[in-house]
């Protein structure tokens, strides 16, 4: 099938609008040779202002004026900033010691009719609190369980209150989309890629997925036609901070959006043999380099799952046997997994069933003491 025939098939069978203008096509990378790339004909990501009014496609973006390197607001100068950083972040002096140091500093400057950067610790703290923390300020609220409580064995967390610190997700997403460092790294519209040679579809970034293509429910309202589909991706993981704060548990929530291409780079693959038990060439960047010169881009993607447009951080690593690089996770696999989560939990349940809760606690306390 010729490229023209393939385009006709895509238009008839896959709801492509071949000639539909896409306001952001100039920002999209050129597809590899022998690949047809088409964008959604409704979720086009048209360029508009904050009021939804169209902006001419050839209009220049707003002028970005970087902050002056001499602007230390809310500090008067670099000396004030570095003093605050030393006293508060690095040395972590107490309020009393800060006052004592600033008093000695001021006494030495009195003959010269000068003053230290800060009058006392209160002045220092107020200046630090006024320091901008980026384009997305931190906010907080307190959270406490307010539902029904069990009559006995009440979990400790039920009676505790927790501080929740957060940044406005809408502001954060807006900053991602407006960050010039991500230029040409944002997909504004769902798209499909088809190889001309094998007629198969290529799945690359999130916006090339079938699911993203089918999310056109949002354009049923006329005012939403031409919108950009943005999927919010959330992840969470418990972490424990024990340095300088005691044994405190935190549950950070991370946010990204599906339109960013860069966050998927870790999913790329190097050359991998189909039969892992049959010997053959070690899995390495050397094999990947040989494959790049032996096969076409489409064959590499269809047969090996390789995208040569993306270079993984391991590209310059020397050849190595991957199995020798996989070291066991002693903490999570052996100590926490096998011993704590399996053996200790099994022994505890056995003691509770055999000796009751009180007897089991007594035996375990004796074991801990030993």
N, C-alpha and C positions, 0 to 999 in steps of 0.2 A: 504494500500500500504506500503510495507516495505521500509526502507531507500535506499536499493539498487534499488528497483523499482522506487522510486521517483527520484533518481539520473539519471536513464535512461530516465525518462520522461522529466526532465529538460534539458538533453543533446539534446533530439530530438525536443522538442517543444519550447525551450526558448534560443537556441543558446549558451548554456553553453559549455565551454571546461573544463570538469571536471578535467582533468589531466594537464592542462596548468600550468606551474610553475609561481608563482607570487613572484617577488623578495622581496616584503615587507610583505609576509604573516606572518612572525615571529613577525612583529610589530602590527598585528591586534589582538584584543582580541578574546579569544575563544568564539564561539557562545554558547548560553544556551543549555541545554540538549534537545533532540528531535527537533533540528533546523538544517537544512542544509544551509550552507553559501557558495556561490560560487562567484568567481570574474570574471570580464570581461576578455575575452580571447584576446583582442587587446590593450585596455588601461590598460596595466598591471603595469605601473609604475616601469619599470625595473631600476636597479641601474646602473648609468653611471657617468662619470666625466663631467666637464664643456664642453668638446669637443664632447660629445655624445658617447664616447667609453665605452664599457661594463666594469664593475668592478666585480670581482668574488664575489659571494654571501656571502662567508665566510670571506671576507676582513674586517679588522677592520676600524672603522670610523676614520677620521683625529683626531689627538690628540688635545684636547681642553685645553689650558693653561689659567687658570683664571688670571686676573690682580692682581698684588701684592697689599695687603692692604696698603702698604706704598707709593704707586704711586699716587701722588696728581697732576700730570701734568694737566695744565701748572703752577700750584702753586708749590712753593718750598716745602711746608710742610702743615700740617693740620692747623697751625696757620694762614697762608695766606688765606686758603680757608674759614675758619670760620670768619676771619675779613671781607673778601669780602661779605660773606653771611649776616653778621650783618649790615654793612654799606649800602649795596645796596638793599638787599631783605627785611630785617626785619625793620631796622630803616628808610630806604629810605631817607637818608640824601642828601641834595643838594650838588652840586660840591664844592661850597664855604665852606660849613661846613665840608666836607670831607678833603679839603685842610687844614682848620684850625685845625682839630683834628690830622691829620698826622703831622702837624708842631709841635704841642704841644708834641705829642708822640716822635717825633724825638729829640726835645730839651731835653726831659727827658733821652734819651738814649745816647746823645752826650758824657757825662762824662764817659760812659762805652764803648765808641768807638763802638757803635752799631747803627743800623738804624731800622726804622719801616718796616712793611711788604711791604708797597707801598710808593713811593716817593710823589705822589699827585693823584688827581682824574683821570688824564689822564692815568697814569700807572695802576691804578685800573681798569678803563674801558677797556683798551687794554687786560689786563689779563682775564677779564670776557668774552670778545668777542672771545678770543682764547680757551675758555673752550669747550671741545667736548660735543655735545648734543646727544650722542648716535650714533648708527651705521648708522642712516638715517638722514643726516643733513637737516636743513630747508633751503629752497630757496624761492625767492619771485619775483614777477613781478607786474606791475601796469596795470590795465584794465580800459578802458573807452569806452562807447558806440560810435560807429562811423557810424551808419546807418542814415536813413532819420529821421528828427525831425518833429513833428507836428507843424502846423502854430501857434496854440494857446494852452493854458493850457499844456505847456511842463512839464512833470514830473521832479522833482528835480534831480532824479537819472541820467537823461540823460546827464546832464552837469557835473556830478561828476566823479572823478577817484577813483579807489579802489585798495587797496593793497591785493594781493592774495599770501598767504603763503602756501607752500606745501612741502611735502616730496615725493621723488621719489617712486611711487607705486611699481616698479619692485624691488627696494632695500628693501622696506618694506616687500613684499611677500617673497623674498629670506630669510630675517631674520626670518620670521615666520617659514618657512620650515626647517631652520637650527637651530632653537632654541631647545636645548636639553630638556628644560622644557616641551615641547610638545611631547616628545617621547611616542609612543603608543597612541597618541591622534590625529594622522593624518591618514586619509584614502587616500591611494595613487592610488586606483583603484575603479571604480564603482562596486557595488556588489549587490546581491539579497539574501534575507533570506526567506526560506520557512519552515513552521512548518510541521513536519512529521505527527503529529496527525490529523490536520485539512486540510492539503495540501494548506493552504492559505499563501499568501506572507506577510511578516512583513516589514513595512516601519519604519525605525529608524532614522538614520542620513541622511543628504542631499545626500550623495553618494549612498544610497540605493534606491533612487528614480528612477522611470521609465525614467524621463527626462535625468538624468545623464547617465543612461545606454545607451541611444540612441545617445549620443554625440560622435560617432566614426567617424565623418567626418574628424576629424583632423588626422586620421591615414591613409587617402587615399594616402598620400605621403609616399613612402617607408622609408624615413629617420625618419619619426615620429612614426613608429611602436614601440609599447611598451611605449608610452609616458604617462605622468600623466596628467589627465584632471583637470585643476584648474579654477574654476569659481570665478570671482571677484565679491563680494557682496558689494554694496555701499549703504549708508544711509545718509540722511542729515536732519538737523533740525535747525531752526533759534533760536538764543539765544541772549539775550541782556546783555551786561556787563555795569554796572553803577558804580561799585566801583573803584575809583581812575582813571578811564578813561573817565568819562562822560557817556552820554547815547549813547553807540555805539552798533550797530547791527552786529552780525556775523552769518555766515552760514557755520558751520563746516561740513565737509564731512568725514564720517567714512568708513573705509575699513576693510573687512575681506575676508576670502576665504572659499569656500564650503568644503574644506578638513578637517577643524578643527571640531572635535566633541564637544568640550567644549562649543561652543557658542550656542548650541541648548539645553543646560541643562534646561533652563528656560521654555521649552515647555513641560516638563514632567507633568503627571497628577497623582493625588491621586484618591482613590476610589470614584466614583460618581454614584449615583442612576440614573436609566433611567427616572423614573417619578419624576420630581422635585416638583410636587404639591401633591404628595401622601404621604407625611410624611416619616417615616422610620428613619434609623440611621443617625445622623448628619454627614456631610462630614468632615472627620478628618483623621489624621494619624492613629488613633485607628482603624478605619474602614479599612484603607489600610493594616495595620498589620494583621488584621484578614483574609483579602482576601489572603494575601501572604501565609498563612498557610493552607488555605482551597482549593486553586486551583493550578494547575500546571502553570509553567511559560508561556506556550503557551496559556492556557485559560485566564490568566490575560491579556495578550497582545490582544488577539482576542476579548474578551468580555468586558474588562474594560479599555483597552488602557493603561495599566500600564506596565512600564519597571522596574522591580525590581533591575536591574543592576545599576540604577541611583537613588541616594538619593537626593531629593530636599532639599534646605536649610530649608524648613519648617518641615523636618522629625521629629525633636525633639520638635516642638511646641506643647503645650498642646491642647487637644480637644477644638474646638471652633466652633460656628455657623458662617459660612462664611459670611452670610448676615449682621451680626453685625460688621464685620470687614470692610465692604465697606462704607467708609465715603464719603459724597458728596465733590466734588471739587468746593469750593465756588468761587475761582477766575475764573476758566475757564467755569464752567457750569452756574453759576448764574450771576456774574458780567460781564464777557466778553461775554459769550454766550447769555443768556437771555436779559440782559440789553443793552450791547453795540452793539453786532452784530445783535440783532433783534430789540429791542425797539428804540434805538437811531437811527439806520439806517432807520427804518420805518418813524420815526418822521421827520428826515432830508429830506427824499424824499417827504414826504407830504408837508413840508414847501416850498421846491423848486418848486413843482408843483403849489402850491397855491399862493405864493408870488414872485416867480422867484428866481434866484440864489442870486442876490444882497439883496433882502428882507430877504431871508432865512438866509444868513450870518449875517445880522444885528440882527435878532431875536435870533439866536444861540449865538452870542456874548453877547447879553443881558442876556441870560440864564446862560452862563458861568460866567459872572460877578456876578450874584446873588449867 
